[in-house]
Amino acid sequence: MPDLVAGSGPSLYTEAPSSVSFNKLRKRLIRNVRQAIEDFAMVAADSAGSPRPRWLVALSGGKDSYGLLALLMDLQWRGMLPVDLIACNLDQGQPNFPKHILPDYLTAHKVPHRIEYRDTYSVVTSKVPEGATYCALCSRLRRGNLYRIAREEGCEALVLGHHRDDILETFFLNFFHGGRLAAMPPKLLNDDGDVMLLRPMAYCAEEDLTRFAEALKFPIIPCDLCGSQDGLQRNAMKDMIGDIERRMPGRKDSMIRALANTRPSHLLDRSLFDFASLAAVPGKAET
């Protein structure tokens, strides 16, 4: 991709730095997102007479979802993403949530959007025992509402801001605590079979997204619901993976490649490989 003039692109890039380092960061993230979209066929092949795809981009107010919106709009601006985008924030009723920040920001940058209020906070805090983490129930309630909104807005896909590090942390959470090999799929069909869930930042590094958010001065909204809870298992996985990366740089990239390079015959899952049918054939090596 060619170098860009500072501030060129969608309105969200108006205050983008003119430095070479930011230009490299922006191009790397765009390349990562474009690669994931291509690898996992996130945009359906054009068919005559079919309507232009429409994606609902979930926007929490955190650095990752802001980065997702900016990168998708950048691809759209470059003519590399033939999709209509609508940003959506689900206000879940957390105490002291600054309701004005997202609508003001999106309106200022002329981003099509929808703000939806659903008090899932009260449901989560009433159902989850004291001392337990809120994440699982909060996520399920949020996801259900976002699928509903996607249907109402005529969107074929719900797009989330999970990145490479989120996927690795989920893999190790399942590995250590769930007893299974599973992570976050970049593309998933919902249970009802009518909305696709997409994670275009599957190859993006969290540290790159942190730098990206700081450079573009996104108005970050912290999550007071779960961000204040200490000792989350996910934080332990993050610390472990971070320690591995510090000791052996490049391991995160190696691990994410490993998730796309499985060998069922070298694992223990009998549903994926028919071990019972394996049989030696005497004399075969001599033929």
TIGU-84404 format. One record per residue (C-alpha): residue in three letters; x, y, z. Coordinates in pm, 1 decimal, always signed. Each point is the difference from the previous one (the first is absolute). Layout:
% TIGU-84404
[atom "Ala",[X,Y,Z]]
...
% end
This chain:
% TIGU-84404
[atom "Met",[+0.0,+0.0,+0.0]]
[atom "Pro",[+132.1,+348.4,-79.0]]
[atom "Asp",[+87.1,+249.2,+274.1]]
[atom "Leu",[-287.2,+228.3,+98.8]]
[atom "Val",[-13.0,+370.7,+68.2]]
[atom "Ala",[-70.9,+70.2,+367.6]]
[atom "Gly",[-373.8,+16.5,+61.7]]
[atom "Ser",[-92.6,-164.0,-329.9]]
[atom "Gly",[-272.5,-259.8,+5.9]]
[atom "Pro",[-327.4,-11.8,+193.4]]
[atom "Ser",[-84.6,+279.1,+242.2]]
[atom "Leu",[+122.5,-211.1,+293.6]]
[atom "Tyr",[+355.4,+54.0,-132.7]]
[atom "Thr",[-13.8,+380.5,+2.8]]
[atom "Glu",[+245.6,+24.7,+289.2]]
[atom "Ala",[+219.4,-289.6,-111.8]]
[atom "Pro",[+374.2,+62.8,+51.8]]
[atom "Ser",[+216.3,+65.5,-304.8]]
[atom "Ser",[+281.1,-222.7,+127.6]]
[atom "Val",[+147.9,-288.0,-195.8]]
[atom "Ser",[-56.9,-228.1,+300.2]]
[atom "Phe",[-374.4,+67.8,+4.9]]
[atom "Asn",[-27.2,-49.2,-375.0]]
[atom "Lys",[+171.4,-339.0,+37.9]]
[atom "Leu",[-228.3,-91.4,+290.5]]
[atom "Arg",[-311.3,+95.8,-194.9]]
[atom "Lys",[+108.6,-198.6,-306.8]]
[atom "Arg",[+86.5,-303.8,+213.0]]
[atom "Leu",[-340.0,-2.0,+168.7]]
[atom "Ile",[-178.8,+49.7,-332.0]]
[atom "Arg",[+199.6,-288.2,-146.0]]
[atom "Asn",[-87.6,-221.8,+298.4]]
[atom "Val",[-372.8,+75.4,-28.2]]
[atom "Arg",[-7.2,-40.4,-375.7]]
[atom "Gln",[+178.8,-334.8,+29.1]]
[atom "Ala",[-249.6,-130.7,+256.4]]
[atom "Ile",[-294.8,+112.9,-213.5]]
[atom "Glu",[+145.9,-185.8,-298.7]]
[atom "Asp",[+117.1,-310.7,+188.4]]
[atom "Phe",[-340.0,-60.7,+157.2]]
[atom "Ala",[-217.6,+119.2,-290.7]]
[atom "Met",[-174.6,+263.2,+210.8]]
[atom "Val",[-138.7,+181.6,-303.4]]
[atom "Ala",[-216.8,-219.7,-220.0]]
[atom "Ala",[+89.0,-16.9,-367.6]]
[atom "Asp",[-194.7,+247.8,-212.8]]
[atom "Ser",[-313.2,-135.9,-158.6]]
[atom "Ala",[-209.1,+187.2,-254.1]]
[atom "Gly",[-299.1,+175.1,+149.6]]
[atom "Ser",[+94.2,-68.9,+364.1]]
[atom "Pro",[-12.5,+295.4,+242.9]]
[atom "Arg",[+321.2,+152.5,+132.9]]
[atom "Pro",[+104.8,-173.3,+325.1]]
[atom "Arg",[-69.9,+187.7,+323.4]]
[atom "Trp",[+199.1,-50.8,+321.2]]
[atom "Leu",[-86.1,+100.2,+357.7]]
[atom "Val",[+323.1,+106.7,+171.9]]
[atom "Ala",[-24.1,-43.8,+377.3]]
[atom "Leu",[+150.3,+304.5,+172.2]]
[atom "Ser",[+60.7,-21.4,+373.9]]
[atom "Gly",[+210.5,+313.3,+37.9]]
[atom "Gly",[+319.6,-196.6,+60.6]]
[atom "Lys",[+316.4,+29.0,-207.1]]
[atom "Asp",[-62.7,-323.1,-193.1]]
[atom "Ser",[-348.9,+82.8,-126.4]]
[atom "Tyr",[+104.9,+354.0,-94.8]]
[atom "Gly",[+296.3,-149.0,-186.8]]
[atom "Leu",[-228.1,-248.7,-176.1]]
[atom "Leu",[-231.7,+277.1,-120.0]]
[atom "Ala",[+289.6,+217.3,-119.7]]
[atom "Leu",[+169.4,-286.2,-187.2]]
[atom "Leu",[-319.9,-116.1,-169.9]]
[atom "Met",[-80.6,+357.4,-103.8]]
[atom "Asp",[+357.7,+34.9,-128.7]]
[atom "Leu",[-39.9,-312.1,-215.7]]
[atom "Gln",[-337.0,+129.9,-117.2]]
[atom "Trp",[+158.2,+337.2,-89.2]]
[atom "Arg",[+274.5,-177.3,-197.7]]
[atom "Gly",[-262.0,-192.6,-198.3]]
[atom "Met",[+109.7,-331.5,+152.9]]
[atom "Leu",[-316.0,-75.5,+198.5]]
[atom "Pro",[-325.4,+5.5,-201.7]]
[atom "Val",[-217.1,+0.9,+312.2]]
[atom "Asp",[-225.9,+254.1,+173.3]]
[atom "Leu",[+81.6,+53.3,+367.2]]
[atom "Ile",[-215.7,+107.3,+293.1]]
[atom "Ala",[+157.5,+45.0,+342.9]]
[atom "Cys",[-202.3,-111.0,+300.6]]
[atom "Asn",[+50.4,+58.6,+369.5]]
[atom "Leu",[-203.5,-197.4,+250.2]]
[atom "Asp",[-33.8,+210.7,+314.9]]
[atom "Gln",[-34.3,-271.8,+264.7]]
[atom "Gly",[-86.4,+231.2,+287.0]]
[atom "Gln",[+333.9,+0.7,+181.7]]
[atom "Pro",[+15.4,+267.0,+271.3]]
[atom "Asn",[+166.6,+324.8,-108.0]]
[atom "Phe",[+11.7,-107.0,-365.9]]
[atom "Pro",[+65.8,+322.0,-200.1]]
[atom "Lys",[-290.9,-24.8,-243.8]]
[atom "His",[+100.8,+302.4,-208.1]]
[atom "Ile",[+350.7,-105.0,-107.3]]
[atom "Leu",[-77.6,-255.2,-271.4]]
[atom "Pro",[-296.2,+173.5,-167.9]]
[atom "Asp",[+190.9,+330.9,+1.9]]
[atom "Tyr",[+310.6,-162.3,-148.8]]
[atom "Leu",[-188.5,-196.3,-266.4]]
[atom "Thr",[-214.4,+296.1,-97.2]]
[atom "Ala",[+303.4,+227.8,-26.6]]
[atom "His",[+164.9,-245.2,-239.5]]
[atom "Lys",[-322.8,-67.5,-194.5]]
[atom "Val",[+6.6,-372.3,+82.0]]
[atom "Pro",[-337.5,-173.1,-45.6]]
[atom "His",[-89.1,-134.3,+343.0]]
[atom "Arg",[-260.9,-125.1,+242.9]]
[atom "Ile",[+8.0,+36.1,+379.1]]
[atom "Glu",[-211.3,-260.5,+181.4]]
[atom "Tyr",[-82.0,-1.5,+372.6]]
[atom "Arg",[-54.0,-330.9,+179.5]]
[atom "Asp",[+55.8,-29.3,+375.9]]
[atom "Thr",[+190.1,-328.7,+2.5]]
[atom "Tyr",[+216.0,+132.6,+284.9]]
[atom "Ser",[-278.0,-55.7,+254.4]]
[atom "Val",[-61.0,-350.4,-134.6]]
[atom "Val",[+369.1,-93.5,+23.2]]
[atom "Thr",[+53.6,+140.5,+349.0]]
[atom "Ser",[-316.4,-169.7,+131.4]]
[atom "Lys",[+74.8,-341.5,-152.5]]
[atom "Val",[+375.0,-37.6,+55.9]]
[atom "Pro",[+106.9,-101.5,+354.0]]
[atom "Glu",[+218.7,+239.9,+195.5]]
[atom "Gly",[+365.6,-50.2,-86.6]]
[atom "Ala",[-68.5,-170.4,-333.6]]
[atom "Thr",[+87.4,+165.6,-330.9]]
[atom "Tyr",[-263.7,+167.2,-212.4]]
[atom "Cys",[+158.4,-54.4,-340.9]]
[atom "Ala",[-178.7,-315.6,-120.0]]
[atom "Leu",[-357.8,+112.2,+74.7]]
[atom "Cys",[+66.9,+358.7,-104.4]]
[atom "Ser",[+139.9,-121.2,-332.7]]
[atom "Arg",[-296.7,-229.8,-69.5]]
[atom "Leu",[-254.5,+273.8,+69.4]]
[atom "Arg",[+191.4,+253.0,-208.3]]
[atom "Arg",[+42.3,-242.8,-290.7]]
[atom "Gly",[-371.2,-87.7,-4.1]]
[atom "Asn",[-98.1,+365.5,-19.6]]
[atom "Leu",[+255.6,+70.7,-272.7]]
[atom "Tyr",[-132.7,-287.7,-212.4]]
[atom "Arg",[-349.7,+145.3,+38.1]]
[atom "Ile",[+117.8,+345.0,-103.0]]
[atom "Ala",[+185.9,-145.2,-299.2]]
[atom "Arg",[-325.5,-157.3,-119.8]]
[atom "Glu",[-193.1,+323.4,+53.7]]
[atom "Glu",[+259.6,+197.2,-196.0]]
[atom "Gly",[+6.2,-248.7,-288.0]]
[atom "Cys",[+360.2,-101.3,+69.7]]
[atom "Glu",[+130.2,-338.3,-105.8]]
[atom "Ala",[+294.6,+14.7,+240.8]]
[atom "Leu",[+85.5,+111.5,+351.5]]
[atom "Val",[+363.8,+113.2,+14.3]]
[atom "Leu",[+199.0,-11.5,+325.0]]
[atom "Gly",[+334.4,+151.1,+99.7]]
[atom "His",[+178.5,-307.8,+134.1]]
[atom "His",[+366.1,-16.9,-99.7]]
[atom "Arg",[+287.0,-249.3,-10.0]]
[atom "Asp",[+68.4,+20.2,+373.6]]
[atom "Asp",[-367.8,-54.9,+88.8]]
[atom "Ile",[+0.0,-314.3,-213.5]]
[atom "Leu",[+315.7,-136.8,+165.2]]
[atom "Glu",[-129.7,+76.7,+349.3]]
[atom "Thr",[-325.9,-180.6,-78.8]]
[atom "Phe",[+191.2,-299.1,-133.4]]
[atom "Phe",[+199.9,-33.7,+322.4]]
[atom "Leu",[-308.0,+59.4,+217.1]]
[atom "Asn",[-166.2,-294.6,-175.5]]
[atom "Phe",[+322.5,-201.7,+12.9]]
[atom "Phe",[+63.7,+45.7,+373.9]]
[atom "His",[-352.8,+39.2,+135.9]]
[atom "Gly",[-238.9,-142.6,-260.7]]
[atom "Gly",[+180.3,-317.6,-98.1]]
[atom "Arg",[-36.6,+65.7,-373.2]]
[atom "Leu",[+191.7,+142.9,-295.0]]
[atom "Ala",[-206.5,+299.9,-107.7]]
[atom "Ala",[+48.1,+371.8,-53.9]]
[atom "Met",[-201.5,+286.0,-152.0]]
[atom "Pro",[-84.5,-75.7,-363.8]]
[atom "Pro",[+49.6,+291.8,-241.4]]
[atom "Lys",[-329.9,-95.4,-166.2]]
[atom "Leu",[-296.7,-167.0,+167.3]]
[atom "Leu",[-365.1,-50.4,-91.1]]
[atom "Asn",[-239.1,+73.5,+286.5]]
[atom "Asp",[-226.8,-273.7,+139.6]]
[atom "Asp",[-300.6,+127.6,-195.2]]
[atom "Gly",[+198.2,-12.9,-322.3]]
[atom "Asp",[-92.1,+353.5,-113.8]]
[atom "Val",[+288.2,+221.4,+115.8]]
[atom "Met",[+372.7,-53.4,-49.3]]
[atom "Leu",[+240.7,+100.2,+277.5]]
[atom "Leu",[+329.4,+137.8,-131.6]]
[atom "Arg",[+332.7,+85.2,+164.3]]
[atom "Pro",[+205.4,+179.9,-268.5]]
[atom "Met",[+279.4,+92.7,+246.4]]
[atom "Ala",[+91.9,-363.6,+67.3]]
[atom "Tyr",[+357.2,+64.9,-118.7]]
[atom "Cys",[+42.8,+341.6,+168.9]]
[atom "Ala",[+229.3,+33.0,+302.0]]
[atom "Glu",[-143.8,+169.9,+307.9]]
[atom "Glu",[+311.2,+213.8,+42.0]]
[atom "Asp",[-50.6,+136.4,-352.6]]
[atom "Leu",[-363.7,+82.6,+76.6]]
[atom "Thr",[+104.2,+177.9,+320.9]]
[atom "Arg",[+243.5,+220.1,-192.9]]
[atom "Phe",[-260.9,+55.4,-272.0]]
[atom "Ala",[-261.1,+114.7,+253.5]]
[atom "Glu",[+244.3,+237.8,+167.1]]
[atom "Ala",[+104.8,+149.9,-333.0]]
[atom "Leu",[-358.8,+60.9,-115.0]]
[atom "Lys",[-106.5,+127.5,+344.4]]
[atom "Phe",[-309.9,-216.0,+31.5]]
[atom "Pro",[-222.6,+108.5,+293.5]]
[atom "Ile",[+39.1,-324.4,+195.4]]
[atom "Ile",[-276.4,-107.5,+239.3]]
[atom "Pro",[+119.5,-247.0,+268.4]]
[atom "Cys",[-218.3,-298.3,+92.3]]
[atom "Asp",[-97.5,+58.3,+363.9]]
[atom "Leu",[-200.7,-321.1,+10.8]]
[atom "Cys",[+275.8,-257.9,-42.7]]
[atom "Gly",[+310.9,+215.9,-20.0]]
[atom "Ser",[-6.6,+48.2,+376.3]]
[atom "Gln",[+1.0,-372.3,+78.0]]
[atom "Asp",[+335.7,-139.7,+108.2]]
[atom "Gly",[+141.4,-344.8,-62.0]]
[atom "Leu",[-181.3,-80.4,-323.1]]
[atom "Gln",[+125.5,-319.2,-161.6]]
[atom "Arg",[+38.3,+183.8,-328.7]]
[atom "Asn",[+243.0,+241.9,+163.4]]
[atom "Ala",[+206.7,-295.8,+115.7]]
[atom "Met",[+11.4,-131.8,-357.6]]
[atom "Lys",[+97.1,+345.7,-128.0]]
[atom "Asp",[+285.5,+17.9,+251.6]]
[atom "Met",[+118.2,-351.1,-88.0]]
[atom "Ile",[-0.5,+63.7,-376.1]]
[atom "Gly",[+168.0,+336.7,+52.7]]
[atom "Asp",[+275.0,-164.3,+204.1]]
[atom "Ile",[+56.0,-260.3,-273.2]]
[atom "Glu",[+22.7,+276.3,-261.5]]
[atom "Arg",[+252.8,+194.0,+207.9]]
[atom "Arg",[+216.7,-309.3,+45.9]]
[atom "Met",[-36.6,-118.2,-360.7]]
[atom "Pro",[-102.4,+286.5,-232.1]]
[atom "Gly",[-220.9,-103.6,-288.9]]
[atom "Arg",[-179.5,-280.5,+184.7]]
[atom "Lys",[-341.0,+169.5,-28.7]]
[atom "Asp",[+22.6,-2.3,-378.5]]
[atom "Ser",[+117.4,-360.6,+11.7]]
[atom "Met",[-292.9,-100.7,+221.4]]
[atom "Ile",[-259.8,+168.3,-220.0]]
[atom "Arg",[+146.9,-182.0,-302.1]]
[atom "Ala",[-22.7,-326.8,+190.8]]
[atom "Leu",[-375.9,+46.3,+40.8]]
[atom "Ala",[-26.1,-8.5,-379.9]]
[atom "Asn",[+231.2,-299.5,-38.8]]
[atom "Thr",[-148.8,-293.3,+190.3]]
[atom "Arg",[+86.4,-367.1,-40.6]]
[atom "Pro",[-298.6,-211.3,+117.7]]
[atom "Ser",[+202.5,-321.8,-33.9]]
[atom "His",[+246.4,+138.1,+255.6]]
[atom "Leu",[-261.9,+86.4,+261.3]]
[atom "Leu",[-231.1,-218.4,+208.4]]
[atom "Asp",[-342.9,+88.0,-137.1]]
[atom "Arg",[-157.2,-318.5,-137.7]]
[atom "Ser",[-283.8,+198.9,-157.8]]
[atom "Leu",[+248.1,+178.6,-227.5]]
[atom "Phe",[+221.0,-293.7,-90.1]]
[atom "Asp",[-89.2,-367.8,-40.5]]
[atom "Phe",[+272.0,-163.8,+209.4]]
[atom "Ala",[-189.4,-331.1,+2.0]]
[atom "Ser",[+45.1,-43.3,-374.4]]
[atom "Leu",[+377.0,+37.1,+15.4]]
[atom "Ala",[+167.8,-333.8,-66.9]]
[atom "Ala",[+347.5,-100.6,-101.9]]
[atom "Val",[+38.0,-187.2,-330.1]]
[atom "Pro",[+283.6,-255.7,+29.5]]
[atom "Gly",[+240.0,+13.3,-291.4]]
[atom "Lys",[-133.0,+330.4,-134.1]]
[atom "Ala",[+339.0,+170.3,+38.8]]
[atom "Glu",[+155.4,-262.1,-227.6]]
[atom "Thr",[-232.1,+67.3,-294.3]]
% end
